[in-house]
């Protein structure tokens, strides 16, 4: 139970919490008034009944870290005299753990989620790709694939998986049967499909391949664009106008999001991110990217004016996929979360 307000007490008032969403380890910036009672150094902060660490604290400003185990998005501040009214914020709900994604998960039309246990280069893992049903029950889906990295789903519900170990793109039927889709893709990482069924493959050594849809055994493969090599992976996403967006962390801490036109012309969409990784577009055509900026880690949203806005705070995020208009499946380097992203 929270503290009751005493006569003459100073009840904390919360005026804003930013960003609107966070996962465990993420941080909320809280503004308001009377966070501390007279002479008190630090108030108590909690989400529901779970106490949260206070990173920075003042009478009208604080930075609060989301603790492990917090799932109730009601932020409450208590000083010696009283407690604030609960302030609603969005906390990510963990749906799968003990994984190793290195890029976006994908969600099919039935609400099933696919994600990887990628492993270190050359590491043979028991399960390469997991399938998580709408009840969040996780089951093995693909076993005999080394270093599963990028994922994409085509219109027929076939899952495409890249292997950065052998440069092969594999096709997996809903039954789990696996076959080779294309070979010779270098250090194959990111995957994305456009509305015509063209598959884009990011070879992190510096090439973006375009594979035309074909029923023939030999698929037409083109070098679509070349970029600076990445130290980890290329991440790809197709925009509503069918242009291709690419990120690929380098040794710089001032990396770019690239936009590639239909004819392969490369432009810098935005420069200045730290380790940009997985991307997705929402129903309104806005871009979301996992990255850090100004020391703040999480998911950043870009509207038409290309101004970044932090919409979710959290460490170790490698990608995301939308399960509905405002609900995202967020992948960290060892877990998946379901989280609402404020419109």
C-alpha positions in Angstrom: 0.0 0.0 0.0 1.2 3.5 -0.8 1.6 6.1 1.9 -1.4 8.3 2.7 -1.2 12.0 2.5 -0.6 13.6 5.9 -2.0 17.0 6.9 0.4 19.7 5.6 2.4 17.1 3.7 3.9 17.6 0.3 2.3 15.1 -2.1 4.6 14.4 -5.2 3.1 15.5 -8.5 4.1 13.8 -11.8 3.6 16.0 -14.9 5.4 14.0 -17.6 7.2 10.7 -18.1 9.4 10.2 -21.3 9.6 8.2 -23.3 6.2 6.6 -23.1 7.5 3.0 -23.2 10.5 1.0 -21.8 11.7 -2.5 -21.2 13.7 -3.8 -18.2 16.9 -1.8 -17.9 15.4 1.1 -19.8 15.1 4.6 -18.2 12.2 7.0 -17.8 12.8 10.7 -17.4 10.2 12.0 -14.9 9.3 15.6 -14.4 7.0 17.1 -11.8 7.1 18.7 -8.4 7.6 17.9 -4.7 9.4 14.6 -5.3 11.2 15.0 -1.9 9.8 15.9 1.4 11.6 18.6 3.4 15.1 17.4 4.2 14.6 14.0 2.6 17.4 13.0 0.1 15.8 10.4 -2.1 12.1 9.4 -2.5 11.0 5.8 -3.1 9.9 5.0 -6.7 8.0 1.9 -7.8 6.1 0.3 -10.6 3.1 -1.2 -9.0 4.7 -3.0 -6.0 8.1 -3.4 -7.6 10.7 -0.9 -6.3 12.7 0.8 -9.0 16.3 2.2 -8.8 16.6 6.0 -8.9 19.5 7.0 -11.2 19.2 10.8 -10.8 16.9 12.5 -8.3 15.9 16.1 -7.6 12.8 17.8 -6.3 11.3 18.2 -9.8 13.3 15.9 -12.0 14.4 12.3 -11.9 15.7 9.4 -14.0 14.2 6.0 -13.1 15.4 2.6 -14.3 12.9 -0.1 -15.0 13.8 -3.1 -12.8 13.6 -6.8 -13.8 10.2 -8.2 -12.9 8.3 -4.9 -13.3 5.2 -5.5 -15.5 2.7 -3.0 -14.1 3.0 0.3 -15.9 1.9 2.5 -12.9 4.7 4.7 -11.8 4.4 5.9 -8.2 6.7 8.3 -6.3 6.6 8.2 -2.5 8.3 10.7 -0.2 8.2 10.8 3.6 4.9 12.6 3.7 2.8 11.1 0.8 2.6 9.2 -2.4 1.8 10.5 -5.9 -1.1 9.4 -8.0 -0.1 6.5 -10.3 1.2 7.7 -13.7 0.5 5.3 -16.6 3.4 4.3 -18.8 4.1 1.3 -21.0 6.3 -1.5 -19.8 7.5 -4.3 -22.0 6.1 -7.7 -21.1 8.7 -10.5 -21.5 7.4 -13.3 -23.8 10.6 -15.4 -24.4 14.0 -15.7 -22.9 17.3 -17.5 -23.3 17.5 -16.6 -27.0 20.1 -15.0 -29.2 18.5 -12.8 -31.8 20.8 -10.5 -33.9 18.1 -8.9 -36.0 14.4 -8.3 -36.3 11.9 -11.0 -35.3 9.0 -11.5 -37.8 5.3 -12.0 -37.2 3.0 -14.0 -39.5 -0.7 -13.3 -40.3 -1.8 -15.7 -37.6 0.2 -13.9 -34.9 3.0 -16.4 -34.7 6.4 -14.9 -33.9 9.7 -16.3 -35.3 13.1 -15.5 -33.8 16.6 -16.9 -33.8 19.3 -18.4 -31.6 22.1 -17.2 -33.8 25.2 -18.2 -31.8 28.7 -17.0 -32.4 30.2 -17.5 -35.9 30.6 -21.2 -36.6 28.8 -22.3 -33.4 26.4 -25.2 -33.9 23.4 -24.7 -31.7 20.5 -27.2 -30.9 17.8 -24.9 -32.3 18.4 -22.2 -34.9 14.9 -20.7 -35.2 12.0 -20.7 -32.7 8.3 -20.3 -33.3 6.3 -18.6 -30.6 2.5 -19.0 -30.9 -0.1 -16.3 -30.0 -0.2 -17.8 -26.4 3.6 -17.2 -26.2 4.4 -20.8 -26.1 7.9 -21.3 -27.7 8.8 -24.3 -29.7 11.7 -25.3 -31.9 11.1 -24.6 -35.6 14.5 -25.0 -37.4 17.4 -27.0 -36.1 20.0 -27.7 -38.8 21.0 -24.2 -39.8 24.3 -22.6 -38.8 24.3 -18.9 -37.6 20.7 -18.0 -38.5 20.7 -14.2 -38.8 18.1 -12.4 -40.8 14.4 -13.4 -41.2 11.7 -12.5 -43.7 8.2 -13.9 -44.5 6.8 -14.0 -48.0 3.2 -13.8 -49.0 2.8 -17.6 -49.0 3.9 -17.8 -45.4 7.4 -19.2 -46.3 10.1 -18.1 -43.9 13.4 -17.0 -45.4 16.4 -17.2 -43.2 20.0 -16.0 -43.9 23.1 -17.8 -42.7 26.1 -15.6 -42.2 28.2 -18.7 -41.8 27.8 -20.1 -45.4 26.2 -17.1 -47.2 23.1 -19.1 -48.0 19.4 -18.1 -47.9 17.2 -20.9 -46.7 13.4 -21.2 -47.3 11.4 -22.9 -44.6 7.8 -24.0 -45.1 5.1 -23.7 -42.4 5.7 -27.4 -41.7 9.4 -26.7 -40.9 10.7 -28.3 -44.1 13.8 -26.5 -45.2 15.3 -26.0 -48.7 17.9 -23.7 -50.3 16.6 -20.4 -51.7 19.8 -18.9 -52.9 23.6 -19.3 -52.3 26.7 -17.2 -52.6 25.5 -14.2 -50.6 28.8 -13.5 -48.9 28.3 -12.8 -45.1 24.5 -12.8 -45.5 22.7 -10.9 -42.7 19.7 -8.7 -43.2 16.7 -9.7 -45.3 13.7 -7.7 -46.7 11.0 -8.3 -49.3 9.3 -5.7 -51.4 5.7 -5.8 -52.6 6.8 -7.4 -55.9 8.5 -10.3 -54.2 12.1 -9.1 -54.7 14.3 -10.2 -51.9 17.1 -7.9 -50.7 20.1 -9.5 -48.9 22.7 -7.5 -46.9 26.2 -9.0 -47.2 27.9 -7.2 -44.4 31.2 -7.1 -46.3 29.6 -4.3 -48.3 27.0 -5.5 -50.9 23.2 -5.4 -51.0 22.0 -8.1 -53.3 18.6 -8.1 -55.1 17.1 -11.5 -55.9 14.2 -11.4 -58.4 11.2 -13.7 -57.7 11.4 -16.7 -59.9 9.9 -20.2 -60.1 13.0 -21.4 -62.0 15.8 -23.2 -60.0 18.3 -20.4 -61.0 17.1 -17.1 -59.6 18.3 -13.8 -61.0 20.7 -12.1 -58.6 21.8 -8.5 -59.0 24.2 -6.3 -57.1 21.7 -3.6 -56.0 24.1 -1.3 -54.1 27.4 -1.1 -52.2 28.0 0.4 -48.8 30.7 0.6 -46.1 31.3 -2.8 -44.6 29.6 -3.5 -41.2 31.3 -4.9 -38.1 28.1 -6.9 -37.2 25.3 -7.1 -39.6 23.3 -5.2 -42.2 19.7 -4.6 -41.2 17.1 -4.0 -44.0 13.5 -2.7 -44.2 11.3 -1.7 -47.1 9.5 1.6 -46.8 5.9 2.1 -48.0 7.2 3.8 -51.1 9.3 0.6 -51.7 12.6 2.2 -51.2 15.1 0.2 -49.2 16.4 1.3 -45.8 19.7 -0.1 -44.5 21.7 0.2 -41.3 25.0 -1.4 -40.5 27.1 -0.6 -37.4 30.7 0.4 -38.2 33.7 1.2 -36.0 32.3 4.8 -35.8 29.9 5.9 -33.1 28.3 8.3 -35.6 26.6 5.8 -38.0 24.0 6.4 -40.7 20.6 5.1 -41.9 20.8 4.8 -45.6 17.9 5.0 -48.1 18.3 3.3 -51.4 16.0 4.2 -54.3 14.4 1.8 -56.7 17.3 2.2 -59.1 20.0 1.6 -56.5 20.9 5.2 -55.7 22.2 5.5 -52.1 21.5 8.6 -49.9 22.1 9.2 -46.2 18.7 9.4 -44.6 20.1 10.3 -41.2 23.6 10.4 -39.7 24.6 10.4 -36.0 23.3 7.2 -34.5 25.3 4.8 -32.3 25.1 1.2 -33.4 21.9 1.4 -35.4 20.4 -2.1 -36.0 16.9 -3.5 -36.7 14.2 -1.3 -38.3 10.5 -1.4 -39.0 7.8 0.9 -40.5 4.4 1.4 -38.8 1.1 1.6 -40.5 1.5 5.4 -40.9 4.8 5.0 -42.7 7.1 6.1 -39.9 10.5 4.5 -39.4 11.5 2.9 -36.1 15.2 1.9 -35.5 17.0 0.3 -32.6 20.0 2.5 -31.8 21.5 4.9 -29.3 21.6 8.7 -29.6 23.2 11.1 -27.1 23.8 8.2 -24.8 20.2 7.1 -24.7 19.5 3.6 -25.9 16.3 2.2 -27.3 14.0 2.6 -30.3 13.9 5.9 -32.1 11.1 7.0 -34.4 11.5 9.1 -37.5 8.6 11.0 -39.1 8.6 12.9 -42.4 10.8 15.7 -41.0 13.5 13.0 -40.2 13.8 14.2 -36.6 14.5 11.3 -34.1 12.2 10.8 -31.2 12.9 8.2 -28.5 9.7 6.1 -28.1 11.1 3.2 -26.1 14.0 3.0 -23.7 16.0 -0.2 -23.2 19.5 -1.8 -23.5 20.6 -4.4 -25.9 17.8 -4.0 -28.5 18.6 -5.5 -31.9 15.3 -5.3 -33.7 11.5 -5.1 -33.7 8.4 -6.1 -35.6 4.9 -4.8 -35.4 2.2 -7.3 -34.3 -0.5 -4.7 -34.6 -0.8 -1.0 -35.3 0.8 0.1 -32.0 2.0 -3.2 -30.5 5.6 -4.3 -31.2 7.6 -7.4 -30.6 11.0 -6.1 -29.4 14.1 -8.3 -29.6 17.1 -7.8 -27.3 20.2 -9.9 -27.6 18.7 -12.5 -25.3 14.9 -12.1 -25.1 11.7 -10.9 -26.7 9.2 -8.4 -25.2 5.7 -7.3 -26.2 5.3 -3.6 -25.7 2.8 -0.9 -26.7 4.3 2.0 -28.6 2.4 5.2 -28.1 1.0 6.7 -31.3 
